[in-house]
Structures are given as structure tokens and as C-alpha cells.
Amino acid sequence: MEKTAIDDVEVEVNPMRVHAVRRPISDALGFSDFAMNYFELESGESFSGGLHTHHDQEEVFYVQAGTATFEVLIPDDGDGVSDGEPREVTVGAGEVIRFAPGEFQQGYNDGDERVVGFAFGAPKAKHDWGQIESLVHCRECDDEVGHGVDLTDDGRFELTCTECGTSFSIP
């Protein structure tokens, strides 16, 4: 059995600096099969660095306070690639939203009130970076397409176009 207070878990910020408060509860308690992160998002901050999916994990977000907006892009033909346009879904205090593997999403605070919430993922506490895909503009293909994501030794994200193989790093 393990126990901790959320305020006792050290803040670990996304390398892209898209939020100021993220507390990795799963790391603090040594989870192996389940991920849990606590967030406080000020206006303009997000849970992640952009529209992305996890092919190896479903994600659930619970909003404890405030209102989060999720940009979602759901695969519509079973091949894991959406042909549709992103849409917005609002999730208020006391509400939960789930994303299956392959569903692209990005949650953020576009209001003035602080958002407090949790992100849960299963079946793993740590991501298999080869199973994460981000939807971004390819500099070579000149289109918004899927990019594989890898975390470099210096804490930067390296994105590689799944269509042409062009890579670039951020930030």
C-alpha cells in the first residue's frame, strides 16, 4: 500500500512548458499499469503539447474545478486516421471525458477561471513513445499529418512525419 497527498507530489512540467502545475501521481506511488496526473491549468494552458493520440493507451480526464475545452478528432472509418475536422467538447466541473486509443485530443483552458483536473491512462503508467502520434503540419509534405513522437536525451520532443520521414525537434 502507498499513500501520498497531492500537494506532496513534486511538480513536473511538460518539456514544452504548456502548463505550470502537473503532479505525476503515478510516479510518486510507483504505479506500473495505470497513469494518473494532477493538473492546475491557468488561462491558455493545456494538459499536453498539442493534438495527439496514444495508440497503446486510453485516456480519461476528470475536471474537478473550472471548465476545460477538448479539441477532438475521432477516427471515422476504422483505419486510425480521421478524415474529419477537429471539434470542441466542453467538460465542466464534475464531468469526465474518455478517449479510446487512436482518438486524437488536446485539452486546454480557454476561459479565465483556473481548471483543476486529473488525467488517467491505462494500461500503462509510462508511455511507449513509439505508440504516440501527434497531428502537426509537416514542413516537407506541406499538410497536417501524423507524426511519431520521441523524447530526446535533452528533454526535447522529436517529431517524425509518418508520410515522408522528415523530423524536427521542439522546443
C-alpha positions as CSV (number, residue, x, y, z in Angstrom):
1,M,0.0,0.0,0.0
2,E,1.2,3.5,-0.8
3,K,-0.3,6.9,0.2
4,T,0.5,10.5,-0.6
5,A,-1.1,13.9,-0.5
6,I,-1.3,15.6,-3.9
7,D,0.4,18.7,-2.6
8,D,3.4,16.5,-1.6
9,V,4.0,15.3,-5.1
10,E,6.6,17.4,-6.9
11,V,5.6,19.5,-9.9
12,E,6.9,18.1,-13.2
13,V,6.3,20.4,-16.1
14,N,5.9,19.2,-19.7
15,P,9.1,20.0,-21.7
16,M,7.0,22.2,-24.0
17,R,6.0,24.4,-20.9
18,V,2.3,24.2,-21.8
19,H,1.3,24.1,-18.1
20,A,2.8,25.3,-14.8
21,V,1.3,22.6,-12.5
22,R,1.4,18.9,-13.3
23,R,1.9,16.4,-10.5
24,P,2.7,12.8,-11.7
25,I,0.8,10.8,-9.0
26,S,1.6,7.5,-10.7
27,D,5.4,8.2,-10.4
28,A,5.1,9.2,-6.8
29,L,3.3,6.0,-5.9
30,G,5.1,3.7,-8.2
31,F,2.2,2.7,-10.5
32,S,3.1,0.1,-13.1
33,D,-0.2,-0.5,-15.0
34,F,-2.1,2.8,-14.7
35,A,-1.2,6.5,-15.2
36,M,-2.5,9.4,-13.0
37,N,-1.6,13.0,-13.3
38,Y,-3.0,16.0,-11.4
39,F,-3.2,19.4,-13.2
40,E,-3.9,23.0,-12.5
41,L,-4.3,25.0,-15.7
42,E,-4.4,28.7,-15.8
43,S,-6.0,30.5,-18.8
44,G,-4.3,29.5,-22.0
45,E,-2.5,26.4,-20.5
46,S,-3.1,22.8,-21.7
47,F,-2.8,19.3,-20.4
48,S,-0.4,18.4,-23.3
49,G,1.5,20.0,-26.1
50,G,-1.0,19.6,-28.9
51,L,-3.4,17.4,-30.7
52,H,-2.2,13.8,-30.2
53,T,-3.2,10.2,-29.6
54,H,-1.9,7.2,-27.8
55,H,-2.2,4.0,-29.8
56,D,-1.3,2.0,-26.6
57,Q,-3.4,3.7,-24.0
58,E,-6.9,5.0,-23.4
59,E,-7.2,8.3,-21.5
60,V,-9.8,9.7,-19.2
61,F,-9.9,13.3,-17.9
62,Y,-11.8,14.3,-14.8
63,V,-12.4,18.1,-14.3
64,Q,-12.7,18.8,-10.6
65,A,-13.0,22.6,-10.9
66,G,-13.4,25.1,-13.8
67,T,-14.2,24.2,-17.4
68,A,-11.8,22.5,-19.9
69,T,-12.2,22.5,-23.6
70,F,-11.1,19.5,-25.6
71,E,-10.3,19.6,-29.3
72,V,-11.1,16.1,-30.6
73,L,-10.5,14.3,-33.8
74,I,-12.1,10.9,-33.9
75,P,-11.2,8.3,-36.5
76,D,-14.3,7.8,-38.6
77,D,-13.5,4.8,-40.8
78,G,-11.7,2.3,-38.6
79,D,-8.2,2.8,-40.1
80,G,-7.0,5.0,-37.2
81,V,-6.9,8.2,-39.4
82,S,-9.6,10.8,-39.2
83,D,-10.9,12.3,-42.4
84,G,-13.0,14.9,-40.4
85,E,-12.3,18.2,-38.9
86,P,-11.5,18.7,-35.2
87,R,-14.4,19.7,-33.0
88,E,-14.6,21.1,-29.5
89,V,-16.1,19.5,-26.5
90,T,-16.6,21.4,-23.2
91,V,-16.1,19.4,-19.9
92,G,-17.2,21.2,-16.8
93,A,-16.6,20.6,-13.1
94,G,-17.7,17.1,-12.0
95,E,-17.6,15.8,-15.6
96,V,-15.4,13.1,-17.2
97,I,-14.4,12.5,-20.8
98,R,-12.8,9.3,-22.2
99,F,-10.6,8.9,-25.3
100,A,-10.0,5.4,-26.8
101,P,-6.6,4.5,-28.3
102,G,-6.4,6.2,-31.7
103,E,-8.7,9.2,-30.9
104,F,-6.8,12.5,-31.2
105,Q,-7.3,15.0,-28.5
106,Q,-6.0,18.1,-26.8
107,G,-7.4,19.6,-23.6
108,Y,-6.9,23.1,-22.5
109,N,-8.2,26.1,-20.5
110,D,-9.6,28.7,-22.8
111,G,-11.5,30.5,-20.0
112,D,-10.5,32.9,-17.2
113,E,-11.1,30.5,-14.3
114,R,-8.4,28.1,-13.3
115,V,-9.0,24.4,-14.3
116,V,-8.2,21.7,-11.8
117,G,-8.3,18.1,-13.1
118,F,-6.9,14.7,-13.4
119,A,-5.7,12.7,-16.4
120,F,-5.8,8.9,-16.1
121,G,-4.4,6.4,-18.6
122,A,-4.4,2.7,-18.9
123,P,-3.0,0.1,-19.3
124,K,0.4,1.7,-18.6
125,A,1.9,4.3,-16.3
126,K,4.7,5.1,-18.7
127,H,4.2,5.8,-22.4
128,D,5.7,3.7,-25.1
129,W,6.9,6.7,-27.2
130,G,6.6,4.6,-30.4
131,Q,2.9,4.4,-29.7
132,I,2.2,8.2,-29.5
133,E,1.3,10.2,-32.6
134,S,0.9,13.9,-32.9
135,L,-1.1,15.7,-35.6
136,V,1.1,18.6,-36.8
137,H,2.0,20.5,-40.0
138,C,4.7,18.6,-41.9
139,R,7.4,21.0,-43.3
140,E,8.0,18.7,-46.3
141,C,4.5,17.4,-47.1
142,D,3.0,20.8,-46.5
143,D,0.0,19.3,-44.9
144,E,-1.3,18.4,-41.4
145,V,-0.4,14.8,-40.9
146,G,0.5,12.3,-38.2
147,H,4.0,12.5,-36.7
148,G,5.6,9.9,-34.4
149,V,6.9,11.4,-31.2
150,D,10.1,10.6,-29.3
151,L,11.7,12.3,-26.3
152,T,15.4,13.1,-26.8
153,D,18.1,12.8,-24.1
154,D,18.0,16.6,-23.6
155,G,14.2,16.6,-22.9
156,R,13.0,17.8,-26.3
157,F,10.3,16.2,-28.4
158,E,11.4,14.9,-31.8
159,L,8.6,14.5,-34.3
160,T,8.9,12.4,-37.4
161,C,6.3,12.6,-40.3
162,T,4.6,9.2,-40.8
163,E,4.2,10.1,-44.6
164,C,7.7,11.3,-45.7
165,G,10.0,10.7,-42.7
166,T,11.0,14.4,-42.1
167,S,12.0,15.0,-38.5
168,F,12.2,18.1,-36.4
169,S,12.6,18.9,-32.6
170,I,10.6,21.1,-30.3
171,P,11.1,23.3,-28.2
